[in-house]
Amino acid sequence: MMHPDRDESATPHGPRRRPARPGWIAAALCSTSTLLGSLPAAAQQPASDPVEETVTVTAQRVEQDLQEVPISVIAVSGEELDERAIDDLQELADSTPGMVVTGQAPSNGEMTISIRGIGSNTFGLGTESTVGFYVDGFYVPRPQGFVNQFLDLERVEVLRGPQGTLWGRNSTGGALNVLTTAPGRELSGRISASYGELDSEDTGATESQLELAVGGAASERVWARFAGSLTQNEDYTYNELLDRRFDNLDGHSLRLGLTLLPTDAVSLTLRGDLTEDDAHNNFNLRPGDISPLSTLGTLQRFYGLPTAPADVHRIAANVPPIATYEENGLSLDLSWVLTLRVNLQSLTGLRDFDSLRQADIDGTPLDFVENLSELEGEWWSQEIKLDGRTERTDWIAGVYFFHEEGFNQIDTRTDLALFEVDFFANNPGLFLFDPSTFCSLGFIAPSFLCGIDYYSAIAPFLGLSLPGNVSTGNFFVTDLETDSYAVYGQGYWHLGDRWTLTGGLRYTDDDKSHLQTTIDFQTQQPFTQLQEGGWDALTPKLGLEYRPSERTLLYASLTTGFKSGGFNSISVQPAFDEETILSTEVGFKTRLLDDRLDLRGALFNYAYDDLQVAVLFPDRSTVENAAEATVNGLELDLVARPSRALTFTLGVSLLDDEFDSFRSQDPLAAAAAQNALRAQGIFDPVLLAQAAAAVPTRDLSGNGLPRAPDYSISAALQHRWDLRRAGALTTRLQLDATDDVAYDGFGNLGQPAYELLAAQLSYRPQRGSWFASLYARNLTDEEYIVNEIFFSVAGSVQVWAPPRTVGVQFGWDF
């Protein structure tokens, strides 16, 4: 927000005068030059005045020109989000090279974010993201309310690389900074409505959204802004068993901002928001393929039972999915110009959330495994920040406090009677002695036979253990409390007009308390444990910048990051350790061709220690610390504006990543060991756990990291056609390509390389403020997944991305 007495042109650097894979980059540059050279001559005519576009970001906690920031940053304005028909974080990630967002986790519906191959595959209350998520400068540890819907945003900033000094905790992979539209003096707003249809054969799925935003001055010193949205997206997955499809998202969001200017030097901005989502996100078994290592694989192997439809957008699960989410937030931003060279900012935030999720883990008509998870919590934070400048230095310093209280209940229920089916499937000679098994499989059988448990009667004579006939499973109740303290500072020393030296340091101290109660699978007796732990770290930064000319920046940096240890809320295990990262990066930013070409590039190396990795075993989920991991990468971002009418953008991310030293058990091997016992009629949970624990570990050295595609490329061409008195027509075509994405460190799960094509056609009249647009996402109807998890009972379950979507939008800006 502009302040009357504040020098908004000042930056952390004071007043300014105006190996990875070279073959891939060379090919990209050649393709770019060829495309630009083939454009129509009229499009290449230089404009009568400059076409320079200044993009303002706050990547270093103060406002700066994107080209002046010595960090690899992607900034997408609210206007560009509209132009690209991007409504949520998943759609943004599809067109952001180096960024991967996975779909819903089975425990609580959270999304996970990875940048440059660094992200968390853990879930549950006791773990946290590796990419920091911020809204208007406030840290949001569980941002589900913001990732499902983008509402009235000024811009989204993707900060690539560790941000441990200025942004702090849990930003070893980078940070996302979402900035909402602030209240302003002038009356402004928008009303828009959109409707789209998804190409899901005969399911007829649709999406619709209604948005309203309005703001202005109530008086000279009181400004306000209101925004709200209603969203209803029908699920593109059809449930054949229940003969219906579910609303994938039925939600609404409200936001109110109020800015007060009590004096010319002080501004206070109060923001409040509310988000409620009622969703039904399905898990799909891998189409037509049940893992032979799973219990269901045994049924299919012996009886050919159809347990997974061949269509990726069809399921036959008997448990309706549920995913509800509610989040409320309140924040106060106090900015005070203490002197002409020193500014103070106080950021106070309070949020609470509540989510409930039900999922059919086995994904079949059988009543095998059902998961019910409740997650709720609240947190508040306080930060006081000072920034200032002298003749040759700029600096920023602050203190930070964060407190969180959370509750997590996870109930995974298993119908043990169905394990009898598994036993008889492996012992077909005994199958005839248990007609009630026909009932379990849905076959026709006399009703009096269905009530007799033949297995329990003959098992003692055969020396077999009894699986039981009650619904039981894993049950966890967790209370977590976190306190985090930090103090930080960063300075910039200008060594003449061309050189700048940067030094920063942050100290973080995290204390956590974890109270966990679980029900023993065998005895069904409760077990309670209290775990407490503390982790602290210093995260320094050292950087050097050189400006050979007005429009060129060269930079190099050594940056560190820290993510504290924690506790596993969905399994019983000791606390896991913190993870740390050392990043070495060199990069450049330049403007060429009379400011018609912006070019940015970065080359980096990550050295990771104790990387936190989640491994989902048949009877438990563990969080392990991989000893070491390395990531090397190269990024290139290009924005070309041959004329005011034509814009071409290109983004490239190349990664070379691997575990340097990491050993762990393969969940598939553990599942095979357990199913071998079940085939012998052994269902004792202790023996099954021992069989899984006895599986030798695998050396994963050299394996790639999860969610780290070797390449991701995004290219877009946009043209504005001047229709003179009739108005203007804008066309946009975008292609996004992503290499193979692994969803575990063993190479068992993943998505092959895929490409996405999107297009948009927009019209605005010469007179009037209304607009209309036609958009299309995934034009080629690519079938791809955004998450995959292996469960020993069902095999691989997946979350599939939406099919081709075509829609229209109408609106009015004022």
N, C-alpha and C positions, 0 to 999 in steps of 0.2 A: 504494500500500500504506500502510495506517495504521501509524505508528510510535509506540511508547509515549510518548516524550517530545517529540514534535513537535506544534506547534500547527497542526493540519490545517485549522483554520478561517481561517487567514491567507491572503490573496490578494495579488497584486501591488499592490493598492490599499489594503491594510490592512484592519482590522475594518470591517464595514459594518452600518448599520442596515438592520433588515429593510424628368425630362420625358419621361420616355421615352414611355410609352403609357398615359396615365391612363384611357383608355376601357377598356382590357383589365383594369386593376386594379379599376376601379369595377364592371365586370361580375362579376369574381371575388368581390368583397366582397358584392355584391348576392346572388349565387348562394349564398354561404355563409350570409348572414343568412336567406335564404328557406329553405334546408335546415334550419338550426337551428330556425327557427320552426315548421317542419312536423313536428318530431319528436314522438313521443307524449308526452302530458303526464307520464306516469310517469317517462319518461326525463329530464325537465327538473326534476324535484323536487330541490331542493338537498340535499346530503348533510348529515348531522348534524355532521360535522367537515370541516375543509378538505381539498381534493383536490389541493393543490399538490404537484407532482412536481419535485424538484431534479435536474437533469442535470449531472453533473460532467464537465468537459473539461480538457485540458491544452494548449489552443491557444496559450497564452503561456508554455509550458514549466513551469508550475506548476498545481496543481489549483485550479479555479474553478467557480463556478456558471455554466452556459451563458448565463444572462440577464445576467451581470455582465461578459461578455467583449466589448470593443469591436471585434469582428471578426465577419464573416458566417461562421457555422459551422453545419454540419449534423452532428449526433451521432446515431448509431444504435447502440443497446445490443445486446449479444449476445442478450438476450431478444427484442428487437424483430426481429432478424434471423431468429430462429426463427418468430416470429409471421407474418412476411412470406414465409417459405420462401425466403430469400435465401441461396444457397450460394457465390456467387463475385462478383467485382467487376463483371462485365458485368451481372448481375441487379441489383446495387446501383445502378449507373449508370442503368438503365432507369427507376428511381423516384426519382432525385435530380435535380431541376431544375438546369439549367446545367452538368451533367456529362455528357460523352460518352466512351465507351470503345470503341475500334475493335478489330476482330478481328485475327487473326494476320497479321503482315507476312510477305512471302514469303522473307525472308532468314534469319530466326532464330526466328520464332514469337513475338516480343515483342508485347504489347499496348501501345497508346498511349492516354494519358489527357488529356482536355481539360477545363478548368474555365473557365466564362465566355468561351468561345470561344478560349482560349489553350491551346495544346497543340502537341506536336511531331509532324509527319508524317514525320520522318526515321527511318531505321532502319539498323542496322549498329553495329559496335563503336565507331566513331569519333564517334557522336552520342549525345546523352543526352536524357532526358525533360525537359519544361518544367514538369511537376508533380512536386514532391518526394514520394517514397514513404518512409515511416518505419514501422518495426515496433518498438514499445516504446521509441521515441525514437531508434532507430538508423537512419541513412540507408541505403536499399537501392537502388542505381542500376538494377538489373535484377531486378524483383520478380516474375518469372513464377511462382515457387513459391507466392506468397501470393495471386495474383489468381485462380488456378484453383480453390482450395479455401479456404473459411473454416472454421477449426477452433478451437473452444473460445476464442472471443473475448469480451473484456469489452465492447468497443465499437469502432466505426470513426468517426473524425472527419474530415469533409471541410472543409478550411479554404479558403475562397474569397477570392481576391485574392493579390497578391504577399506572400511571407513572407520577404523577403530579409534581415531583421535578425536575428530569433531562430532561424529554421530554416536559412537559408543558401542554399547553391548549388542551382541548378536548380529554384527554386520561384517563378519569375516568374508562373506561372499559378495557383499555390496549392500546397497540400500535402495528402496523405492520411496520417493517423496511425492505424495499426492497433495496438490494444492487446490483447495476449493476457491470458487470465485468470491472475493471479499466484498463487503459492502462498499459502495462508492457514492460520490456526490451526485452524479448524473443519473436520471431515471433510465433504467435499462432492464431488459428481460427477454424471455423467450417462452413461447408455447409451442409444443410439438407433439405429434402423434405418429406412431409407426405401426406397421402391420406386415408380417412376413409369413411365408409358408415354407415348411421344410419338406424336402423330397424324401419322404419316408414311405413310399409305395402307398398302401391302402390305409395307413394310419391317420393321414390328414392332420398332422401336427402343425400348429401355428405358433407365432410369437407376436406379442403386441406390447406397446409401451406408451404411456402418456406422461409428459413432463411439463412442469411449469416452474419458471424462475423469474423473480421480479425484485428489483432493488432500487434504492434512491435515497435522497436526503429527506428526513423528517423535519430537520432544521439545519442551520448552518453547521452545527456541531454534533448532530446526531444522524447517523446513516444506518440503514438497515437493508437486509436482503433475505428473501425467503425462497426456498426451492423444495419441490416435492415431485415424486414420481410414483406411478403405478405400473407394475410389470406382471405380465402373465404369459409364461412360455409353456406350451404343452410338450410333454415328453415325446421324443422321437422314437422311443422304444415301446413296442407293443407287447403286452403280456398275454400270451396265448392261453395260459391256464386260467387266468382270472378274466379273460375276455375284455380287457380294457387297457387304456394307457393312462398314465398319471400326469398331473401337472408337474413339469420339471421345475417350475419356479412360479410362485404366486406371492408377490411381495410388494412392499411399499417402503419408501424412504422419505423422511422429512428433515429439513435443515433450516435453521434460523441463525442469522448473524446480525450482531448489533455493534456498531462502532461509535464510541464517544470520544470527543476531543475537548476535554476540560480546559486545556490551555494549548497554546501553539506548540509546546514542546512535548506534550503527553498525549498518547492515544491508547484507548482500551478497546479491545475487540472481544466480545463475548459470543461464543458459538455453542449451539446445542443441536444434536442430531438424534434421530431415531430410525432404526432399520428393523423391519420384520420380514422374514422370508419363510414361506411354507413350501418346501420342495420335496420331490420324490425322486431321488437319484438311484438308478438301478446299478447293480453289478451284473455283468454278463459273463457266463462261462465262455471260454474260447469256443467259437462256433464249430459244432460238429466234432469236437476233439476233447475228450475227457482224459486227463493224464492217467496212464496205466498204473502210476505209483499211488494214486488216490484211492480212497475207499469206494467212491462212485465208479472208478475205473474197473474195480473188481466186478461190480454189478453189470457194467456194460460188456465186460470181457466174456462173462458166462451166459448172460441172458440177452445181450444186445438191446438193453433198455435205452430208448431215446431220451437222453437227459440234457441235450443242448441243441436248440434249433440251429439250422444252418445259416440263417440270416443274422447278421451282426446286430440288427436293430429289433430282434425278437428274443423274448425270454419265455421261460415257463416256470417261474418261481411261484411258490405258494404263499409267501409272506409279503404283503404289500410294503414297499419301501416308504420310509418317513425321514424327513430331514428338515426340522424347524430351527430357526435361528432368530434371536432377538438381541439387539445391541443398542445401548443408549450412551451418549457421550455429552460432556460439558467441558468447555475449556475457556480460559481467560488468557489473553495475550496483552501484556502491558509493555509498551514501548515508550522510552523516555530519552530525549536528547539532552544529556547532562551538560555538554558543552558543544562547541562547534566540531570537536574532534573525538568526543567520547559519547557512546550510546549505551543505554542499558535496556535489557529485555528480560521480562519475567514470563515464563510459560507454565501455567498451572492447568493440569488436566485430570479428569475423572471419567472413568468408563465402567460399564458393567455389561455382561452378556449372559445368555442362557441358550443352550442348544440341546436338541433331542434328536437322536438318530436310531432308526431301526433298519436292519439290513438282513436279507436272506443270503447268508454266506455261501451255502452250497448251490444256490441259484437253480434249484430243480424243483419238481413237484413233490419230492420227498421232504418230510418234516425232519430234516437232518440237523442243520446248524443254523441258529438264529442269533443275531447280535443286537443288543439294545444298549445304547450309550447315552448318558446325560453328562453334559459338561457346562459348568457355570462358573462365573468368577467376577471379580471386580479389581480394578487397579487405579492408582492415582500416581501422578508424577509432578515434580516441581523442579524447574530449572531456572537459574539466574545466570544471565550471560552479559558480558561486557565486550564491546569491540571499539577500537579506536585507531588512530594513526598519528604519526609524527612526521617530521621532514623526510626521513628515510626508512621508516618502519611502519608496518601495520600489524595489528595484533587482535586476538580474540581469546577470551578466557571465560570459564564458567564452572559452576557446581551443579550437580544433578542428583536427584533422589527418586527412586522408583519403588513402589510397594504393590504387591499382588497377592490376592487371596483367591484360591480356586478350589472347586469341588468336581470330582470326576467319578462317575459310577458306570462300570462296564459289566454287562451280564451277557455272557455267551452261553447259550443253552444247546445241549446236544441230546438228541433222543437216542439213548443207548440201545433201545430195542432194535434199532436198525442195524446195529453191529452184528446182531444175530443173522441178519440177511447176508452180511459180509462173510460170516463164518460158513453158512450153508452154501454160499456161492463157491467157496473154496473146497467144500466137502459135499459135492452133489449127491453122494451116496446116502447122506443123512437127511437130505432135503425133504424126502418123502415123509419123514417122521415129524415134520413140522408144517402142517397145512396152514397154520396161522401166518406163516411167512407170506403166503399169497395175499393176505390182507394188507400187510405192510407195503407190498408192491402195487396195490390197487387192483389185483386180479379178483375175479368173482370166486367166493368161497362161502360155504354154509356159515351162517352167523354163529352157530354154537361152536364152530372150530376156531373162530377168531378170538375167542376169549380164553383159550388154553395156551399156556406158555410151555410148549413141549421142550424147548431148549433148556429151561431151568430144571426140568424133570430129568433129562438124560445127561446133562453136563457133569454132575458129580460122578456118575458111573464111568464117564470117559476121561476123568481127571482134568476137566476143563474149568476155567474160572467163569464166574457169572458176570456179565456186563451190567446186569440190573435192568429194570424196566421203568425207571423214573426219568423225568427230564432233569438233567443236571449239566454242569459245565464249569467254566471259569467265571468267577465273580470277584470284582475288585471295586473297592470304595476308597477314594484317595482325597485327602485334604492337603493342599500345598500352600505354603506361605513363602514369599520371596521378598527380600529387601536388598536393594542395590544402591550403592553410593559411588559417586565418581566426581573427580575434579580434573579439569583439563585446561590446556592452553596451547596456542599455536601462534607463531610469529613469522613475519615476512620482512627480510632485510634486503633493501634494494641497493645492490652493489653497482652504482652507476645507473645509466638509462636502459641498459640491456640485460643485466643479470639480476636475478632475485634468488635468495637463499631462503628456504622454508624449514622450520623446525617446530615440531609439536610433540606433546606428551600428554597421555591420559592415564590416570590411575583409577581402576575399577575394583570394587569389593562387593561380592555377591554372597549373601547368606540365605540358605534355604532350609525349610523344615517340611518333611514329607511323612504324613501319617497314612498308613495303608492297611486296609483290612481285606482279606481274601478268604474265600471259602475253599477248603481243600477238596480237590476233585474226588478223592477216594472216600474220605470220612465224612465229607460235608460239614466239617467243623470249622468255625472261623479262626483265622490266624491274623494277629495284628502286630505291626512293627512300626516303630518311629525311627526315621532316618533324618539326620541333620548333617549339614555340610556347608563349608565356606570355600570360596575360590576368589583369588584376587590376581591382578596382573597389571603390568605397565605396558602400554601400547604406544611406542614412539613412532614418529614419522620424520623423514629427512627428504627434502626435495630441492631441486635446482632447476631454474628456468632461464632460458636465453631467447632473446628476441632479435633475430638478425635484421628484421624490418618491421614496419608498422603493422603488417597484417600476417605475420608469421610467428608462431610460438613453438619452441622446442622445450621439452621438459624430461626430467628423469626423477625417479622417486624410489625410496625404500619405505614401505608401509607395513605395519603389523596389524593383526587383528586377534581378538580373543572372544571365545564363546565359553561361558562357564559350564562346569559340569552339572550334573543333575541326577534325577531319579526316574526309574521306569515305573510309570503308573499303571501299566497293563501287564506287568509280570513281576515276580519276586526276584530281585537281584541286587547286589551291592551298587552303590553309587558309581556312576561313570565319571571319568575325568574331563577336564576342560580340553578344548581344542584350540590350537594356535596356528597362525599363518604368517609367513614372511613373504611379501610381494616385492619383486623388482620390476619396474616398468619404465619404458622410454616411449615417448610419443611426440606427435606434432599436430598442430592445427594451423591452417593457412587459408587465406582468401586470395583467389586468383582471378584473372580475366575481368578486371574492373568490378570486382565483387560479385561476379556472376557464378563463381564456383567456390564452394566451401569444401575443404578436404581435411579430414581428420583421421589419424591412425595411431595405433598403439601396439607395442610388442611387450609381452609380460611373461614372468616366470613366478609360479607359486611353489613354495616349500611348506607343506602341511605336516604338522605333528599332531598325533592323537586324534585324527579325524573321527567324529562320532558317526557310526554306521549302525542302522537297525537291521536285524536279521530276524525274520519271522519263521519260527520253527513250528512243528506240528502241535506241540503242547505249550508253547511259550513264545514270547517275543523278547529279544535281548537287544540292548544298545551296547555296542562294543567300540573300543577305541582302536582304530587302525593305526599301526605304528607310524607309518609315513606315507605320503602321497605327493605327487608332483603334477603340476599343470603348466604347460607352455601354450601360449596362444598369440594370435595376431588378429587385430581388428582394423577395419577400414570403413569409414562413413563418408559418403559423398552427397552433396546437394548441388545440382547444376541448374541454373536459371538462364538459359540462352536468351529468353525474352520475358517480359512481364506475364505473358500468356502461358509459358511452358516451364514445367519443373520436372526434373528427373532426380530421383533419389536412389542410392544404392548403399546397402549395408552388408558387410561380410564379417563373419566370425569363424576362425579356424582354431581348433583345440587339439592338443596332443597330451593326453592325461593318462595316469596309471597309478595303481598302488605300488609303492616301492617295497613295502614290507607289511604284510597282513595275512594272518591265518585265521580261518573260521570254518565252522561246520557248514556243509551244504544242506539246506533244508530239504531238497529233494531226496538226498541220500538218507536223511533222518526219517522222512516219511516212508521210504521204501523199507527201512528196518522195522518200523512199527507195523506196517501192513503185512509184513512177513509173519509177525507174531499173531496178528488177528486171523490170518489165514489158517493158523494152527489152533484157533479157538482160544487164544490167550488175550484177555481184555483187561487184565489187572493194570490200573494206571501207573503203579510203581514200576512194573516190568516194562511197560511201554516207554516210560520216561527213561529208564535205564538203557533200553535199546537205542533210543535216540541219542543219549549222551555218549554211548560207546562208539558212535560213528567217528572215524578219524577226521581231523581238520584238513582242509585244503589250503595249499599255498596260493594266494591270490595275487602274488607279486606279478606285475606286468598286465593284470586285468585293468580295463578302463573303469572310470568312476561312473556311478549311476547318473543319468540325466545330463550327460556331457557329450552331445553329438560332435563328431569330428568337424563338421561344417554346418553352418546355417547362413542362408543368404536371403536378403529381401531387396527387391527392386520394384520401383513404381514409376509410372509416367502419368503426369497430370497436365491437362490442357484446358485453358479457359477460352471459349469461343465467344467473341463479341458479336452479338446479334443487333447491335446498334439500338434503335428505339425499342426493339422487342426484348431487350435484356441481355443476359449472358447465360451460356450453357457451359458447364464444367464436366469433363470426363476424366475418369481415373481408372487405371488398370494396374494391378499389383500382383506380383508373383513371389511366393515365399517357399524356399526349399530347405529341408532339414534332413540331415543324415540320420543313420540308425541311432535310436535312443534306447539305452539300457535302463531297466528299472530295478536291477539288483547288481551286485558286484560279482556274481558267479557266471553271468552270461546266460542264465536260464530264461529270463524274461526281457521283453523289449518290443520296440516298434521299428520295423524296417524304414528305410528312407522314404520320404513322401514329399509331394509338392502341393501347394494350395494356390488357387487363382481366385482373385476377388476383383470386382468392378463396381463402379458407381457412376451414375449420371445425375447431375443436379442442375436445377434451373432457378434463376432469380430474375424478376422483371426489372426494367430500368427504373420504374417508379413503383413504390410500394416496398414493404418489408417482408412479404411472405416468400416462401421458398418451397420447392418440391424436389424430391430425389427418389431415384430407383437404385437399390443396392442388391448385390449378390455376393455371397460368401461361399467358398468351396465350390466354385463353378463346375469343376470336373467331378464332383461328388466322390471325393477321395474318402476311403474308409481307413481310419487310423485311430489308435487308442491314445489316451492321455494318462493312463495309469494301468498297472498290472501287478497283481499280488498272487502268490501261491499259497493255497491252504491244503493241508494234507487230506482233508475229507473230500473236497470238491475238485482240487486241481487249480488251474489258473483262472482267476476271475479278473475281469477287465472293465474299464470305464471307457466307452467309445465317444468320440467327438461327434458333434452334430453333422448331419449330411448337408447336401447343398441347400442353401437358404436364399430365397429371393423375396424382397419386400419393398415397400414404399414408405416414404416419410413426408409429412406435410407439417409446416410450421410457420411461425411469425416471430420475427425479431423486432424489438422496439427499444 
